[in-house]
Amino acid sequence: MPQPITHLLLERKVLGNFLGDAVHQGDIYREEWTSFGQDIFYVKDIIRHTHPQRYNVVSDTFHWDGSYDEFCSELDILKSKRNEDRDGSQKTDLDQLGADIYRRYLHAVGDLIFHPFVYRAAKDHWRNHPSHEYRRHKVIESIIDAYLLDVLEGTNPYEFRYNDHSMRPHTSLELDDNLFEVVNSGIKLAYGKSGIFAANGVDYEKYFGRYSSDDPNHPLRDAYRDFIFYTELLFAFHKPLRHISGLDCLVPLEKINDDQIRLMNQDRKQWYLSDNPEMPRYSVLELLNLAVKVGTKIVQASERFLASDFAISHDFFAIHANNVVYLGQNFNLDTGLPSSENLALVKLATIDETLRYGVDMLAANYKTIENYV
């Protein structure tokens, strides 16, 4: 996961083209939680424990498979709700819900674009995460946050006021019921009923199914509160947190030095030393531009679906958006490759083999996105 600010910058750049100034309005926590996307269960219970099982395995599974299916399920629910709103009385709420759904999938898009670079820069493994390399992975993502804020906004993570709700009077500490319903249903359809959870060792009934939708301690509702608590803590108490092992690498960086800037690949070196000329060389800024391009295409295609006679987004995209990268099948958000490649990746014996695998597929997708107008 690129750290939260990168995802927020991405969704604002993409949705700003559709929502205008409204992209900066509404509930700040809701905007940030939805743009945190598939990472939401990484910070659930990070400080306090309200459930006996650890939910990080849920976010792992979100990353490895199913994100496209969840996105389509949520779009289908949104379309059904729009069709039921014949008098338009729910239009404002449903427009907000649409933005939420887009933000969640734009998080996946950000991962798909950035993660192949981050994993190679850190020499991290998408599934095993050796401790030293994983820590470097997190540090690089913090540098990306600080770097993009400096270049694009002329500020740093603390002046940016990531979770400052003082300018958003309608901010709530509780998850919106409509948003809860859509995300909860999307998870059930894409991960529970499909068998993706079971294939990755997650018991849907144990983690989600046994909780009623109005349970105040439903894992999704808890994840929302824990996200707010975690980000408040991270930004308000960043100085002491820098001295706590395990949390120090997550603390946003106020300033970055020349060595850290060089990690942003401005000189366009191969991401990982290879004889394959297709090994990507994009800089971090170029990656953000690619993410904005493909994210915009995805939202445009989704808006066409919502205006169409199709009831099922899967069917619409297969016919009318088959040239849009990341629409059409599930992708692994860590490797950037189709989830159908996961089994082959698991069988690879070394990190070197893993980081060289699938480069031609990655390069082809990046080049397709480059050519979008």
C-alpha positions in Angstrom: 0.0 0.0 0.0 1.5 3.3 -0.9 0.8 5.3 2.3 -2.5 7.0 2.7 -1.7 10.4 1.3 -0.6 9.0 -2.1 -4.0 7.3 -2.4 -5.8 10.5 -1.4 -3.9 12.6 -4.0 -4.7 10.0 -6.7 -8.5 9.9 -6.0 -8.7 13.7 -5.8 -6.9 14.0 -9.1 -9.2 11.5 -10.8 -12.5 12.4 -9.2 -11.8 16.1 -9.4 -12.5 15.7 -13.1 -16.0 14.4 -12.4 -16.9 16.1 -9.1 -15.2 19.5 -9.3 -14.9 21.3 -6.0 -17.2 18.7 -4.4 -14.2 16.4 -4.2 -13.0 18.5 -1.3 -16.4 18.6 0.5 -18.3 16.1 2.6 -17.1 13.8 5.4 -13.3 13.9 5.6 -13.0 10.6 7.4 -15.3 8.9 5.0 -13.3 10.2 2.0 -10.0 9.0 3.6 -11.4 5.6 4.7 -12.7 4.8 1.3 -9.5 5.9 -0.4 -7.6 3.7 2.1 -9.5 0.9 0.2 -8.2 -2.6 0.6 -5.8 -1.6 3.5 -8.6 -1.0 6.0 -8.1 -4.2 8.0 -4.4 -3.7 8.3 -5.0 -1.0 10.9 -8.0 -2.6 12.5 -7.0 -3.6 16.1 -3.5 -2.1 15.5 -3.9 -0.3 18.9 -6.9 -2.0 20.6 -8.3 -5.5 20.1 -12.1 -5.9 19.9 -12.1 -9.3 18.1 -10.2 -12.4 18.9 -9.0 -13.1 15.3 -6.5 -10.9 13.5 -7.9 -9.2 10.4 -4.7 -8.4 8.6 -5.3 -11.7 6.7 -8.4 -10.2 5.3 -6.6 -7.2 3.8 -3.9 -9.6 2.5 -6.6 -11.5 0.6 -8.1 -8.3 -0.6 -4.8 -7.6 -2.2 -4.2 -11.0 -3.8 -7.5 -11.5 -5.5 -11.1 -10.3 -5.9 -10.9 -6.5 -5.9 -12.4 -6.2 -9.4 -15.3 -8.5 -8.5 -16.0 -6.5 -5.4 -15.9 -3.3 -7.4 -18.4 -4.7 -9.9 -20.7 -6.0 -7.1 -20.7 -2.5 -5.5 -21.4 -0.8 -8.8 -24.3 -3.2 -9.5 -25.8 -2.4 -6.0 -25.4 1.3 -6.7 -27.2 1.0 -10.1 -30.0 -0.9 -8.4 -30.4 1.9 -5.8 -30.4 4.6 -8.5 -33.1 2.7 -10.4 -35.2 2.5 -7.2 -34.8 6.3 -6.6 -37.5 7.3 -9.2 -38.2 10.7 -7.7 -34.5 11.6 -7.3 -34.8 12.2 -3.6 -31.7 10.2 -2.8 -29.6 11.6 -5.6 -27.1 13.4 -3.3 -26.6 10.4 -1.1 -26.2 8.1 -4.1 -23.7 10.4 -5.8 -21.7 10.3 -2.6 -22.0 6.5 -2.5 -20.7 6.4 -6.1 -17.7 8.5 -5.2 -17.0 6.1 -2.2 -17.1 3.0 -4.6 -14.7 4.8 -7.0 -12.3 5.7 -4.2 -12.2 2.1 -3.0 -11.2 0.8 -6.5 -8.9 3.7 -7.2 -7.0 2.5 -4.1 -6.5 -0.8 -6.0 -5.4 1.1 -9.1 -2.8 3.0 -7.1 -1.5 -0.3 -5.7 -1.4 -1.9 -9.1 0.6 0.9 -10.6 3.0 1.6 -7.7 3.5 -1.7 -6.0 5.5 -3.4 -8.7 8.0 -0.5 -8.3 8.0 -0.5 -4.5 8.5 -4.3 -4.2 11.5 -4.2 -6.6 13.0 -1.2 -4.9 12.7 -2.9 -1.5 13.4 -6.4 -2.8 10.3 -7.4 -0.8 8.2 -10.5 -1.4 4.5 -10.0 -2.1 3.5 -12.9 0.3 6.2 -13.7 2.7 7.5 -10.1 3.6 11.0 -10.7 5.1 11.2 -8.2 8.0 14.1 -6.0 6.8 12.7 -5.8 3.2 9.2 -5.2 4.4 10.4 -2.3 6.6 12.2 -0.8 3.7 9.0 -1.2 1.6 7.1 0.9 4.2 9.8 3.5 4.4 9.8 3.9 0.6 6.1 4.4 0.6 6.4 7.1 3.3 9.1 8.8 1.1 6.7 8.6 -1.9 4.0 10.4 0.2 6.4 13.2 1.3 7.9 13.5 -2.2 4.6 13.8 -4.0 3.2 16.3 -1.5 6.3 18.4 -1.9 6.3 18.3 -5.7 2.5 18.6 -6.3 1.3 20.6 -3.3 4.5 22.4 -2.0 3.8 21.0 1.5 4.5 18.2 3.9 2.3 15.5 5.5 1.7 17.7 8.6 0.9 20.9 6.9 -1.3 19.0 4.5 -3.5 18.2 7.5 -4.5 14.7 6.3 -7.2 14.0 8.8 -8.1 17.5 10.0 -11.9 17.6 10.1 -12.1 21.3 11.3 -13.0 22.4 7.8 -15.5 19.6 7.3 -18.4 20.2 9.8 -20.3 17.1 8.7 -17.7 14.6 9.7 -18.8 11.5 11.6 -16.9 9.0 13.8 -19.3 6.2 12.7 -19.5 4.4 9.3 -22.4 5.6 7.1 -25.2 3.0 6.9 -25.5 3.1 3.1 -21.7 2.8 2.7 -21.7 -0.1 5.2 -24.4 -1.9 3.3 -22.6 -1.6 0.0 -19.1 -2.6 1.2 -20.5 -5.4 3.4 -22.5 -6.8 0.5 -19.5 -6.4 -1.9 -17.2 -8.4 0.4 -19.8 -11.1 0.9 -20.4 -11.5 -2.9 -16.8 -11.2 -4.1 -15.0 -13.0 -1.3 -17.4 -15.0 0.8 -19.7 -16.6 -1.8 -17.0 -16.9 -4.5 -14.7 -19.0 -2.3 -11.7 -16.5 -2.5 -11.7 -16.1 1.3 -11.8 -19.9 1.8 -8.9 -20.4 -0.8 -6.8 -18.1 1.3 -7.6 -19.5 4.7 -10.2 -16.9 5.8 -13.5 -18.3 7.2 -16.1 -15.8 6.0 -18.6 -16.8 8.7 -16.1 -16.4 11.4 -14.8 -13.0 10.2 -18.0 -11.4 8.9 -21.0 -13.6 8.4 -21.8 -14.2 12.1 -22.2 -10.4 12.8 -25.6 -8.8 12.1 -25.6 -5.6 10.0 -26.7 -3.5 13.0 -24.1 -4.9 15.4 -22.1 -1.8 16.6 -19.1 -4.0 16.8 -19.3 -5.4 13.2 -15.8 -5.7 11.9 -16.4 -3.1 9.2 -17.7 -0.5 11.7 -14.8 -1.2 14.0 -12.4 -0.9 11.1 -13.8 2.6 10.4 -13.3 3.7 14.0 -9.9 2.1 14.2 -8.8 3.9 11.0 -9.8 7.3 12.5 -8.0 6.5 15.7 -4.9 5.2 14.0 -4.5 8.1 11.6 -5.2 10.7 14.4 -2.5 9.0 16.5 -0.1 8.8 13.6 -0.2 12.5 12.7 -0.7 13.9 16.2 2.0 11.8 18.0 4.5 11.3 15.2 7.5 12.3 17.2 7.2 9.7 20.0 6.0 7.0 17.5 9.3 7.4 15.7 10.9 5.6 18.6 8.6 2.6 18.7 9.9 -0.3 16.7 7.4 -1.6 14.1 5.5 1.8 14.0 8.5 4.0 13.2 8.5 3.1 9.5 4.8 4.1 9.2 5.3 7.6 10.6 5.0 10.3 7.8 8.2 12.1 6.9 8.3 15.8 7.3 11.3 16.3 5.1 13.2 14.0 2.7 16.9 14.2 1.8 18.7 13.8 -1.5 19.3 10.1 -1.0 15.6 9.6 -0.4 14.7 11.7 -3.5 17.0 9.5 -5.6 14.8 6.5 -4.6 12.0 8.2 -6.6 13.8 7.1 -9.8 14.0 10.5 -11.5 16.9 9.1 -13.5 14.7 6.3 -14.8 16.9 3.3 -13.9 15.6 -0.2 -14.3 13.5 -1.1 -11.2 15.3 -4.3 -10.8 18.5 -5.3 -12.6 17.6 -7.4 -15.6 18.6 -8.5 -19.1 15.0 -8.0 -20.1 14.6 -4.6 -21.8 11.0 -4.6 -20.8 11.9 -4.2 -17.1 10.1 -0.8 -16.3 12.0 2.4 -15.7 9.2 4.8 -14.7 9.8 7.4 -12.1 7.4 7.9 -9.2 5.9 11.0 -10.8 5.4 9.1 -14.1 3.6 6.3 -12.1 1.2 8.8 -10.6 0.4 10.1 -14.0 -0.2 6.6 -15.2 -2.5 5.9 -12.2 -4.5 9.1 -13.0 -4.9 8.1 -16.6 -6.1 4.6 -16.0 -8.2 5.7 -13.0 -10.0 8.2 -15.2 -10.7 5.6 -17.9 -12.2 3.3 -15.2 -14.5 6.0 -13.8 -15.5 7.0 -17.4 -16.4 3.4 -18.2 -18.3 3.0 -14.9 -20.3 6.2 -15.6 -21.2 4.8 -19.0 -22.4 1.6 -17.3 -24.5 3.4 -14.8 -26.2 5.3 -17.7 -26.7 2.1 -19.8 -29.4 -0.5 -19.9 -27.1 -3.1 -18.5 -27.8 -4.4 -15.0 -24.5 -6.2 -14.5 -21.3 -4.2 -14.8 -19.2 -7.4 -15.6 -21.2 -7.8 -18.7 -21.0 -4.2 -19.7 -17.2 -3.9 -19.2 -16.6 -7.1 -21.2 -18.3 -5.6 -24.2 -17.8 -1.8 -23.9 -14.5 -1.4 -21.9 -12.4 -4.4 -22.9 -9.5 -2.0 -23.7 -9.4 -0.5 -20.2 -6.6 -2.0 -18.1 -7.8 -3.4 -14.8 -11.3 -3.9 -16.0 -12.2 -7.5 -16.9 -10.4 -9.7 -14.3 -9.1 -9.7 -10.8 -5.5 -8.5 -10.3 -3.0 -9.0 -7.5 -2.5 -5.6 -6.0 1.0 -6.4 -4.8 2.4 -7.9 -8.0 0.4 -5.9 -10.5 -0.3 -9.1 -12.4 -3.6 -11.0 -12.9 -4.6 -13.0 -9.9 -4.5 -16.0 -12.1 -0.7 -15.8 -11.9 -0.7 -16.2 -8.1 -0.2 -20.0 -8.2 2.8 -19.7 -10.6 4.3 -17.0 -8.4 3.9 -19.1 -5.2 5.9 -21.9 -6.8 9.0 -19.7 -7.5 11.9 -20.5 -5.3 13.7 -17.2 -4.9 13.0 -13.5 -4.6 15.1 -12.9 -7.7 12.8 -15.2 -9.8 9.7 -13.5 -8.2 10.8 -10.0 -9.1 11.7 -10.9 -12.6 8.4 -12.8 -13.2 5.7 -11.3 -15.4 7.7 -8.2 -16.5 6.4 -8.4 -20.0 2.8 -8.4 -18.8 3.5 -5.4 -16.5 5.2 -3.5 -19.3 2.4 -4.2 -21.7 -0.2 -2.8 -19.3 1.9 0.3 -18.5 2.4 1.0 -22.2 -1.3 0.6 -22.9 -2.0 3.2 -20.2 0.7 5.5 -21.5 -1.2 5.6 -24.8 -4.5 6.7 -23.3 -5.5 10.2 -24.3 
